[in-house]
């Protein structure tokens, strides 16, 4: 009877010991997985930061391009206005000369 009790106690102790080892292995696996997850999160954060930086740089370049295009369009508008003004002055001068010639002709009659 004592031998039987001793054998059962040994079996029970072995079982408890094995469970403890399984728990330790599970804890070690959990710690390893947590560390890997933290590394992946860090890598993702770095990639996201790089993407934000690239987007900011692209926005900055697009802004520069838009400013250059606006400046160029403004120059073209000023030049077109100058040309239109010159044409109006020439037409006004021609019309004034024509009116003066007609007035002269009318006075001569």
C-alpha positions in Angstrom: 0.0 0.0 0.0 2.8 2.4 0.9 4.6 1.6 -2.4 1.4 2.2 -4.3 1.0 5.6 -2.5 4.6 6.4 -3.1 4.3 5.6 -6.8 1.1 7.7 -7.1 2.8 10.6 -5.3 5.8 10.4 -7.7 3.4 10.3 -10.7 1.5 13.3 -9.3 4.8 15.2 -8.7 6.0 14.4 -12.2 2.7 15.6 -13.7 2.8 18.8 -11.7 6.4 19.3 -12.7 5.5 18.8 -16.4 2.6 21.3 -16.2 5.0 23.8 -14.7 7.4 23.3 -17.6 4.6 23.7 -20.1 3.6 26.9 -18.4 7.2 28.2 -18.5 7.4 27.2 -22.2 4.1 29.0 -22.9 5.4 32.1 -21.0 8.6 32.1 -23.0 6.6 31.7 -26.3 4.3 34.5 -25.3 7.3 36.8 -24.4 9.0 35.9 -27.7 5.8 36.7 -29.7 5.3 39.9 -27.8 8.8 41.0 -28.6 8.3 40.1 -32.3 5.0 42.1 -32.3 6.8 45.1 -30.7 9.5 44.9 -33.4 6.9 44.7 -36.2 5.0 47.7 -34.7 8.3 49.7 -34.5 9.0 48.8 -38.1 5.5 49.8 -39.2 5.8 53.1 -37.3 9.1 53.8 -39.0 7.5 53.0 -42.4 4.6 55.2 -41.6 6.9 58.1 -40.6 8.8 57.7 -43.8 5.5 57.7 -45.8 4.4 60.9 -44.0 7.8 62.5 -44.8 7.5 61.5 -48.4 3.9 62.9 -48.6 5.1 66.2 -47.0 7.9 66.4 -49.5 5.6 65.7 -52.4 3.1 68.3 -51.2 5.9 70.8 -50.8 7.1 70.1 -54.4 3.5 70.3 -55.7 3.1 73.7 -53.9 6.3 74.9 -55.6 5.1 73.8 -59.0 1.7 75.5 -58.4 3.4 78.7 -57.4 5.6 78.6 -60.5 2.6 78.0 -62.7 0.7 80.8 -61.1 3.6 83.2 -61.4 4.0 82.2 -65.1 0.3 82.6 -65.7 0.4 86.0 -64.0 3.2 87.1 -66.2 1.3 86.0 -69.3 -1.8 87.8 -68.2 0.2 91.0 -67.6 1.9 90.7 -71.1 -1.5 90.1 -72.7 -3.0 93.1 -71.0 0.0 95.2 -72.2 -0.5 94.0 -75.7 -4.2 94.7 -75.6 -3.5 98.2 -74.2 -1.1 98.9 -77.0 -3.7 97.8 -79.6 -6.3 100.0 -78.0 -4.0 103.0 -78.1 -3.2 102.4 -81.7 -6.9 102.0 -82.6 -7.8 105.1 -80.6 -5.1 107.1 -82.3 -6.3 105.8 -85.7 -9.9 106.7 -84.8 -8.9 110.2 -83.6 -6.9 110.8 -86.8 -9.8 109.6 -88.9 -12.2 111.9 -87.0 -9.8 114.8 -87.4 -9.5 114.1 -91.1 -13.3 114.0 -91.4 -13.7 117.2 -89.4 -11.1 118.9 -91.6 -12.9 117.7 -94.7 -16.2 118.9 -93.3 -14.7 122.3 -92.5 -13.1 122.6 -95.9 -16.5 122.1 -97.7 
